């Protein structure tokens, strides 16, 4: 995307996410994309409110009212909201910073600057955010009469991701554990096996947290805030020279 195109669109990054990122696609999977945009001057400086997200999804519901393979979920995040979620270790957000080039559908110079600084975000606060989100999916596993294998797969996946981040400060996609996660998603493991696996992974996560060399939770807040200001400031200078 050249500089004039940047000036016409506030979107600086769009990533193919979800099962397409993890390597867990099935014929029934929908398509998920998450993007980051820089607000215009009215939203940045005006008094009419600050929009955190924009939904551009195209939903196609199957007979069970769930999205099918024709559905496209696109959510764009205001850069300020995205960075706040990332520095607070939201697992569905922080993982996007480690997406491989094959999953990046749009990236300009401002998106590149964000990706180059991905090391600022993982911190020891990961333990609590990963455990909390994984436990949420574990709760969903048994909410209905039928065991929810998709929620089970998410619960296990999050723990795998948390362990890798705490141990290495990095994430590789597609996930190394994609085969076992896909088998869970497809119902090839029973409930007792999954519950035992989750218990073991929780212990590994806690151990990884204790040994982790990642910074403490609040250590990089000032650096991330400066990154946010610098990206927005640079973008505004580029965008409005063409108006």
Secondary structure, 3 states (H helix, E strand, C coil): CCHHHHHHCCEEEEEEECHHHHCCCCCCCCEEEEEEECCCHHHHHCCCCCCCEEECCECCECCCCCECCCCEEEEEEEHHHHHHHHHCCCHHHHHHHHCCHHHEEEECHHHHHHHHCHHHCCCCCHHHHHHHHHHHHHHHHCCCCCCCHHHHHHHHHHHHHHHHHHHHCCCCCCCCCHHHHHHHHCCCCCHHHHHHHHHHHHHHHHHHHHHCCCCCCCCCHHHHHHHHHHHHHHHHHHHHHHC
